[in-house]
Amino acid sequence: MRGLTLSDEVAETSPPDSPSEDKNPFLVALGERVRSLRSRRGMTRKATALAADVSERHLANLEYGVGNASILVLLQVSNALHCTLAELVGDVTTATPEWLMIRELLEKRDEQTLRRVREAIGSLLGTGSPGGQRSTRVALIGLRGAGKSTLGRMLADDLDYPFVELSREIEKFAGCSISEIQGLYGQNAYRRYERRAVEEAIQIYPEAVLATPGGLVSDPATFNLLLGHCTTVWLQAHPEDHMRRVVAQGDMRPMADNKEAMEDLKAILAGRSPFYSKADLVLDTSAQALGPTFEALRSLIRKELSLAQ
């Protein structure tokens, strides 16, 4: 394959016959990255088009921000340029050589190794507990109906810690209910209030038991903050128990106009479980009645925090 020469590059600087006005900024930036990657690889446009199995005109349109290529075409181009699809579309972790080198070091590592790296980075950046000690802020995570509020209050009383229901704190900040925040202002606004509630809880309470919203793990930045400053416990439960407990609380929304409610719940649980599993500790709240479950949680936390049993 012939490398890219100066004459080739000069010959390729003329954009295809397309209107230049009203170009989409994302497509323009995408095209610039394609050209940059191609130059870095020393490949002509013709050679790249051949390797990607796309027409040279199609590739030219892509490079000049006038070609709205399908995801499969982008995948073919990324393979031809020997880069990841993430690098092609501009993922932040591909933005600089250092980011790329870090990605290369982490690629294909197992989950335990990645976890140790994340914890080491947190320690290096000062976002974790000092000296690697367990934080005396205990955060209970898990899907709604796992028992976070009930067990959280019992644990706070036992430890003589404040109990903080983060959902209530979010509503205080916003001045309206969770459903109103999401309905009026959208999911992004809700996530901002959620992040603020976590930040304030960390700042105000050196010792506390926090009951967290089930979807908090959906925001990696907020979840990282929680993991770095709290001793986290994933309260697991069977999907049927999640549903039964929520309905027992008088909330019929999970069942309203939704015959597939249980399947939806199972799908949400499956999607979030890999994140919940990052918690320091795990407790199955479906295995026993409330009393024995609390005793198991109490013992787990007191042992983890080196407190008298």
Secondary structure, DSSP 8 states (H G I E B T S, - for coil): --B--HHHHHHT-S--SS--TT--HHHHHHHHHHHHHHHHHTB-HHHHHHHHTS-HHHHHHHHTT-----HHHHHHHHHHTTS-HHHHHT-GGGSSHHHHHHHHHHTT--HHHHHHHHHHHHHHHT-S-GGG---SEEEEE-STTSSHHHHHHHHHHHHT--EEEHHHHHHHHHTS-HHHHHHHT-HHHHHHHHHHHHHHHHHH-SSEEEE--GGGGGSHHHHHHHHHHSEEEEEE--HHHHHHHHHHTT--TTTTT-TTHHHHHHHHHHHHHHHHTTSSEEEESSSS-HHHHHHHHHHHHHHHTT---
